[in-house]
Amino acid sequence: MFNVGDLVTRKSYDNDVVFKILKIDGNNCLLMGTSIRLSADAPLEDLVKYVKDDCDDFSPNIEGYRNLLRESYFYLPGRIVHVDMDDIFLEKCMRFYKKNRLKAFGILSNGENLAIDTVKAIRKYHPDIVVITGHDSFNRKRKTNEKYMNSDIFVQAVKMARKEESSHEKLVIIAGACQSNYEKLIKAGANFASSPKRINIHALDPAIIASCLAFSDKNNNIDLIKILDKTKYGSDGIGGIITKGTMYIGYPR
């Protein structure tokens, strides 16, 4: 017997991902990943209850970006707006920003209003970096224009955000979720996007990219590969373009 809120895995995928049941419709369940940004559905007979307490052992480390020479200089890291379609993941990311002492504003959005909510947040907070994320999935068996669950929603939000600021240097956009249409998001105007190999990404991966960019010198190009390697799945999960950081450095302290 399964109930909404239960943690489960799927037998057909070798129980590789832990999900929470969001909705049960007859014999079919709507699922959301508990630590990865994947949405899926599955029949009840494919599910197995997950009984362990901790289903996420990923501990990101961006100390290399936070270790700043504070004796003489002062630093103004980039300002972040994080727009998320998942309230639990949004809270995880906001805790991550707070832990790293970054100025970040979190916006919870439903899919229908993602583009509008993103534009409103940009106009209100004037960020250096905007994260547009939530859940997604890729199904090769579906018709061509229906392969992705939410990629088109992310693409529209990126396009609207890019209309607010056309420069990739003045506004850095990080977009997508698990298995999203990477190429389409980059073409729409994102600096970083998921997922080059159509794989899953961790809940914190977009926030990790944003945080590294916030701590990167505004006058220098970022080390693209170094930043991508900070995420759980590296360049298979997220890719992007070389751009400059968003942090101002001042003197004297």
N, C-alpha and C positions, 0 to 999 in steps of 0.2 A: 504493500500500500504506500503510495507516494502522495505528498502534500506540497502545496506551494511553500517555498522557502527551504525545502529539503536540499541538501548537498548531494550531488550524484555524479557518476561518470557514465560513459557510453561503452558498452561491450564491443560494439562494432568498430570502435577506434582504440581498442586495447586499453581502455580506461585511462587515456593519456591526459585528459583535461578534467579539472573539477568545475562543475557548474552548479548554479543555484536555479531551482525551478521557479520561473516567474508566473507561469500560467499553465493550467491543464485544461485542454479542450478535447473532451472525449478520450481517445486513446493517444493523443498527441500532446507533447509538452514543449513549451517555449523555454529555452535555457539561456542563461547568461554566465559567462566565465567569472569565477571568483577572484582570479588574479591575472587573467589575460582578457584583452578587449575583444572577445569573440561572442557572437550571438549564434544560436543554432536551434534546431528543433529535432525531436526524436520521439519515436513511439515508446510507450511505457515499458514494453517488454525488452527494450534495448538498454534500460537504465539499471544501474546498481547504486545503492546508497553508499555514500562516502562517510566514513565514521571517524577518521583521524581529526585531531583538533586543529592542526596547522597544515594548510594546503599551499603555503607560499614560503619558500626558503630563500628568496632573492633579496640580497641586501646591497643596494647600489652604493657606490663610493665615488664621490666627486671631489675628494679632498685636494687632489692636484690642482683643481680650479679655485678652491677656497683659500689655499695657503698663500696669502698675499703679504708683501713687505709693508708692514703697517707702521714702522718706526718713523718714516719720513713722509710717506705718501698717504693720501686718502682716496677712497674708491666710491664710485656711484654705479652700482650694478644696474643692468637693464630692468625695466619695469615689465611685468608679465600679466597678461590677461589669459585665463585658462577657461575655455568654454567646453563643458563636458555634458554628455547625454546620460551619464551614470552618476547618481548621487554618492554612492559608496566610493567609487574610484575618484570622484572629485575631491572627497574628503581626504583620501589617501594622498593625493597629489598636493593638496593644500598643506597637509602636515609636513610633507617633504620640503616644500618651499619654506615653510616656517622654520624647520630644523636648520636649513641652510641660510636663514636670515635674509631672505629675498622678499622684495615687495611684489606680491602677487594678489590678483583679484580673481575669485572663482565665480563662475556663472553656470548654473544648472539650466539646461535647455532640453526641450523635447525635440525630436527629429524634425517636426514640421516647421519649427521656428528657429532652427539652428542658424541660418544665414542672418535673419533679422536680429536675433540675440547677439550674434557676433558683431554686427555693425553697431548696434547700440552700445556695446561694451567698449568698442574702439573709440567711439565718439565721447564716451563718458570718461574713460581712464587714460586715453592717449598712450597706449603701451608701446614699448620697443619690440615686444615679442607677443604674438598671439598663438595660443594652442587651441586647435579645433579637433575634438576627439569624442569618442564614445565607444560604440560597438559596431562591428561589421562582420561580414563573412563572404566567401567566394564559393560558388557552386558551379562547377564546370558542366553539369548536366542541364542547367537551365538555359533558356533562350539567350541569345547574345546580349540583348539589352536588359536582361534580368539576372545576370550572373552575380552581381554584387548586391548585398542587402541594403547598405547605406552609403556606398561610395558617391553616388550622385548627389546626395545631401551634403556630403563634405565638399565636393567639387563646387557646388553652388555657393556654399559659405566662403570658400577660398576666393572665388571670383568676386563676390560682394566685398570681401575684406580688401582685396587688391584694388578695387575701385576707390576705396577710401585713401589708400596710399599705394601708388604704383611702384615705388622704389623698393627693391628687395633688401636694400641696406637700411632704409629708414623704418621699415616694418618687416620683421622676420616672422614668417608664417610656418607653423608646424601642424600638419593635418593628417588625419586618418586613424585607423584602428586595425584590428586583426584582418589580414588578408585583403586590405583595401587596394584600390586601383592606383598604384604608385605613379605610373606614367601620366595618367589623366590628372592627378592632383598636382604634379610638378608643372604640367602644361598650363593648368589653371592659375598658377602663380605661387604655389607653396615653395618655400626654401627647403623644407624637409617634409617627407611624406612616407607613409607605409603603404604597401609592403612589397619591396622589390621581388621577393621570392614567394609572395602570396602565403606567408606563414603568419603565425600568431605573434602578437607583441604583448609585452607585460603592461600591466596597468600604469606603471610609473615611467615607462619608456619615453612618452612625449614630454613629461616633466623633467626627466633627466637631460634631454636635449635642450630644453628651454633654460634650465639652470646653468648648464655649461656655457651656453651662449651669453647668459646674463653676466657671467664672471669673466668673459673674454674681452680683451682690449678692443675698443671701438676703432682704433687706428690700424689694427692688424687683421689679416685674413686668419680665419680659424684653421685649426688642424682638423680637417673633416673626418679623417679615418679615426683619429684619437677620440673625438666626440662620439662617433657612432659605436665605437668599441665599449663605451661606458654603459650602453643599453644591454639588456639581457641577451638579445639574439643578434646584436651587431648589425652589419650591413645587409644581412638577409631580411631583417625585420624593418629597418628604416634606412632610407638613403636621402641624399640631398645635394645641394650645391655649395661650393665654397663661397663664403660671404665673410663679412667683417663681424667682430663681436659687437656688444652693445654697452660695454662698461666704460665710463669715463674715469680717468686717473688724474688726480690733482696733487699739487704740492704748494706749500708745506702742509703737513698734517695739522 
